[in-house]
Amino acid sequence: MKLYALLAGALASKKHKDLPPDIRKGIKAIARQLHPKLVGTARYKKAFFADVDLMTTVKSKNFAGIAAKLQEIVKNLPESMYFSDFKCGGTKSRGRHWSKRQVIAGTLKGLSLEEALSQPAITKMDLVVPVKTKQGTRLVEMTNFIYMPGVSAPFGNFLLEMKKDIDKYSKASKKLKVIKRKLSALLWTDKKKDQREINKLFEYVKGKPGKLGTYLADCEVARLLVKNKQLQTQQLAYLSKIRGEKVTMRNLKRVETELSKEINELID
């Protein structure tokens, strides 16, 4: 079974050295001993990225050893990085969510981390990583998907999933998300006849719509930080500088609506 968009198709991919130093630090922290691959928009050169997605394939069935590695990652997270969520165990449709304390303890309501890893679910860890920019510190969500062939729940038919997303986001008038899903589908099949369309769609991702899309994602991160007011305040300060107005949790919805409108107006 193929995994989601591990190949960049016709587009040039970034090498590890091409990534911002803060992103490299985040990858090192979230992937200690696991050796992930960068996937999604963040892997393409010149592309603005809303978040950073990683994919780690673990062929070992040594669940105790994998659990120990994950616990080591969580225990040794730098103070500057925020543990957002760890999903592991249960089923594909009903996964179990673990807190930082539960991962370190290795148990969630009687379910051991070792046992959870052996269940047919999706396993992933989410962090929020600080990235220095000219406008201040931007907090970016970073996700490491951990896939164990023959154990983890399959992601499903990639092209079918993209079609579902395209339909969903079209109805919601989220044009940039539609473009990204169309681009992912074309890169997946990577046919010669589609290269012109791939380059056309990528212009939006690396252009102003893509840049505004990162601000929209930054708003979502501000919501993720509800349990860490200090970091939430820091993200709102960054957004305030970007937007040229004071952004608070009270007016965040309005800012998101305005950003969505601006993005849609830039896309044919």
VOKELUM-260982 format. One record per residue (C-alpha): x, y, z negated; residue in one letter; residue number from 0. Coordinates in steps of 0.2 Angstrom, whole numbers, padded with zeros to 4 digits. Last residue first. Layout:
N
       X       Y       Z   r     k
       X       Y       Z   a   NUM
...
//
This chain:
268
       X       Y       Z   r     k
   -0049    0161    0050   d   267
   -0040    0162    0033   i   266
   -0035    0179    0026   l   265
   -0053    0183    0020   e   264
   -0054    0166    0011   n   263
   -0038    0170    0001   i   262
   -0044    0187   -0005   e   261
   -0061    0180   -0010   k   260
   -0053    0166   -0020   s   259
   -0042    0180   -0029   l   258
   -0057    0190   -0033   e   257
   -0066    0175   -0040   t   256
   -0051    0171   -0051   e   255
   -0049    0188   -0057   v   254
   -0068    0188   -0062   r   253
   -0065    0172   -0071   k   252
   -0050    0179   -0080   l   251
   -0060    0194   -0087   n   250
   -0062    0187   -0105   r   249
   -0046    0177   -0105   m   248
   -0037    0193   -0102   t   247
   -0029    0201   -0087   v   246
   -0023    0219   -0089   k   245
   -0021    0226   -0072   e   244
   -0008    0227   -0058   g   243
   -0012    0209   -0052   r   242
    0006    0202   -0053   i   241
    0010    0212   -0069   k   240
   -0006    0206   -0077   s   239
   -0004    0188   -0072   l   238
    0013    0188   -0080   y   237
    0005    0195   -0096   a   236
   -0008    0182   -0095   l   235
    0005    0168   -0094   q   234
    0014    0175   -0110   q   233
   -0003    0177   -0119   t   232
   -0006    0158   -0115   q   231
    0011    0154   -0121   l   230
    0008    0162   -0138   q   229
   -0010    0156   -0139   k   228
   -0005    0137   -0138   n   227
   -0021    0127   -0139   k   226
   -0030    0136   -0125   v   225
   -0014    0134   -0114   l   224
   -0024    0124   -0100   l   223
   -0034    0140   -0097   r   222
   -0019    0150   -0093   a   221
   -0013    0136   -0082   v   220
   -0029    0138   -0072   e   219
   -0025    0156   -0070   c   218
   -0008    0152   -0064   d   217
   -0016    0141   -0050   a   216
   -0025    0156   -0044   l   215
   -0009    0165   -0044   y   214
   -0001    0151   -0034   t   213
   -0015    0152   -0021   g   212
   -0011    0171   -0018   l   211
    0006    0165   -0012   k   210
   -0002    0152   -0001   g   209
   -0014    0164    0007   p   208
    0000    0176    0009   k   207
    0011    0165    0020   g   206
    0020    0148    0017   k   205
    0003    0138    0015   v   204
   -0005    0148    0029   y   203
    0009    0146    0041   e   202
    0008    0127    0037   f   201
   -0009    0126    0046   l   200
   -0002    0131    0062   k   199
    0014    0120    0060   n   198
    0003    0105    0057   i   197
   -0008    0110    0072   e   196
    0007    0111    0084   r   195
    0013    0094    0077   q   194
   -0003    0085    0080   d   193
    0001    0077    0097   k   192
    0017    0069    0090   k   191
    0007    0060    0077   k   190
    0012    0062    0058   d   189
   -0001    0050    0051   t   188
    0002    0056    0034   w   187
    0007    0074    0039   l   186
   -0010    0076    0048   l   185
   -0019    0071    0032   a   184
   -0008    0082    0021   s   183
   -0011    0097    0032   l   182
   -0030    0094    0032   k   181
   -0029    0093    0013   r   180
   -0019    0109    0012   k   179
   -0031    0118    0024   i   178
   -0046    0113    0014   v   177
   -0038    0119   -0002   k   176
   -0034    0136    0006   l   175
   -0052    0137    0012   k   174
   -0061    0135   -0005   k   173
   -0079    0138    0001   s   172
   -0086    0126   -0011   a   171
   -0094    0116    0003   k   170
   -0078    0116    0012   s   169
   -0069    0110   -0004   y   168
   -0080    0095   -0006   k   167
   -0079    0090    0013   d   166
   -0061    0092    0013   i   165
   -0059    0083   -0003   d   164
   -0069    0068    0004   k   163
   -0059    0068    0020   k   162
   -0042    0068    0010   m   161
   -0048    0053    0000   e   160
   -0052    0044    0016   l   159
   -0035    0048    0023   l   158
   -0027    0042    0007   f   157
   -0037    0025    0005   n   156
   -0036    0022   -0014   g   155
   -0025    0028   -0027   f   154
   -0022    0010   -0033   p   153
   -0025    0007   -0052   a   152
   -0008    0003   -0060   s   151
   -0003   -0015   -0062   v   150
    0002   -0023   -0045   g   149
    0014   -0009   -0041   p   148
    0017    0002   -0056   m   147
    0014    0020   -0052   y   146
    0019    0034   -0064   i   145
    0013    0051   -0059   f   144
    0024    0065   -0066   n   143
    0014    0081   -0067   t   142
    0022    0099   -0068   m   141
    0011    0114   -0072   e   140
    0019    0131   -0070   v   139
    0021    0145   -0083   l   138
    0028    0161   -0074   r   137
    0041    0171   -0084   t   136
    0043    0189   -0077   g   135
    0039    0198   -0061   q   134
    0056    0194   -0053   k   133
    0053    0176   -0058   t   132
    0059    0164   -0072   k   131
    0050    0147   -0072   v   130
    0043    0141   -0089   p   129
    0036    0123   -0088   v   128
    0019    0116   -0093   v   127
    0019    0097   -0094   l   126
    0008    0084   -0088   d   125
    0011    0065   -0089   m   124
    0003    0052   -0078   k   123
   -0004    0034   -0078   t   122
   -0019    0029   -0068   i   121
   -0028    0014   -0074   a   120
   -0027   -0005   -0072   p   119
   -0020   -0009   -0090   q   118
   -0002   -0015   -0093   s   117
    0003    0003   -0098   l   116
   -0011    0004   -0111   a   115
   -0004   -0012   -0119   e   114
    0013   -0005   -0122   e   113
    0006    0012   -0128   l   112
   -0004    0002   -0141   s   111
   -0022    0004   -0142   l   110
   -0029    0004   -0161   g   109
   -0036    0022   -0159   k   108
   -0021    0028   -0149   l   107
   -0004    0020   -0153   t   106
    0014    0023   -0148   g   105
    0018    0035   -0163   a   104
    0027    0046   -0151   i   103
    0013    0045   -0138   v   102
    0000    0048   -0151   q   101
    0009    0064   -0158   r   100
    0010    0071   -0140   k    99
   -0009    0068   -0138   s    98
   -0015    0054   -0127   w    97
   -0029    0053   -0114   h    96
   -0037    0037   -0110   r    95
   -0043    0034   -0092   g    94
   -0061    0031   -0087   r    93
   -0063    0030   -0068   s    92
   -0046    0021   -0065   k    91
   -0048    0011   -0080   t    90
   -0042    0011   -0098   g    89
   -0024    0015   -0101   g    88
   -0013    0030   -0099   c    87
   -0015    0049   -0097   k    86
   -0003    0060   -0105   f    85
   -0008    0079   -0108   d    84
   -0001    0096   -0110   s    83
    0016    0095   -0118   f    82
    0023    0113   -0117   y    81
    0041    0116   -0112   m    80
    0051    0130   -0120   s    79
    0054    0119   -0135   e    78
    0064    0106   -0124   p    77
    0055    0089   -0123   l    76
    0066    0076   -0132   n    75
    0052    0067   -0142   k    74
    0041    0066   -0126   v    73
    0054    0059   -0115   i    72
    0060    0047   -0128   e    71
    0042    0041   -0130   q    70
    0041    0038   -0111   l    69
    0057    0028   -0111   k    68
    0051    0017   -0126   a    67
    0034    0014   -0117   a    66
    0044    0008   -0101   i    65
    0054   -0004   -0112   g    64
    0039   -0011   -0120   a    63
    0030   -0012   -0104   f    62
    0044   -0023   -0096   n    61
    0034   -0026   -0080   k    60
    0048   -0017   -0069   s    59
    0043   -0010   -0052   k    58
    0041    0008   -0058   v    57
    0037    0020   -0045   t    56
    0039    0038   -0050   t    55
    0029    0051   -0041   m    54
    0031    0070   -0045   l    53
    0020    0085   -0043   d    52
    0024    0103   -0046   v    51
    0011    0116   -0046   d    50
    0005    0131   -0036   a    49
    0018    0130   -0023   f    48
    0023    0143   -0010   f    47
    0031    0134    0005   a    46
    0047    0140    0013   k    45
    0054    0122    0012   k    44
    0042    0108    0008   y    43
    0043    0098   -0008   r    42
    0032    0110   -0019   a    41
    0017    0106   -0007   t    40
    0015    0088   -0013   g    39
    0028    0076   -0018   v    38
    0045    0076   -0027   l    37
    0052    0059   -0030   k    36
    0054    0052   -0048   p    35
    0070    0044   -0056   h    34
    0063    0036   -0072   l    33
    0078    0038   -0084   q    32
    0072    0055   -0090   r    31
    0058    0061   -0079   a    30
    0049    0074   -0088   i    29
    0065    0083   -0095   a    28
    0075    0082   -0079   k    27
    0060    0087   -0068   i    26
    0058    0102   -0080   g    25
    0076    0107   -0079   k    24
    0076    0106   -0060   r    23
    0061    0117   -0060   i    22
    0070    0130   -0071   d    21
    0085    0129   -0059   p    20
    0074    0133   -0044   p    19
    0074    0119   -0031   l    18
    0085    0119   -0016   d    17
    0098    0108   -0025   k    16
    0085    0094   -0027   h    15
    0083    0094   -0008   k    14
    0069    0103    0000   k    13
    0059    0095    0014   s    12
    0058    0101    0032   a    11
    0041    0099    0040   l    10
    0037    0086    0053   a     9
    0032    0072    0042   g     8
    0035    0077    0023   a     7
    0035    0059    0017   l     6
    0029    0054    0000   l     5
    0011    0058    0005   a     4
    0001    0048   -0007   y     3
    0008    0030   -0009   l     2
    0006    0017    0004   k     1
    0000    0000    0000   m     0
//
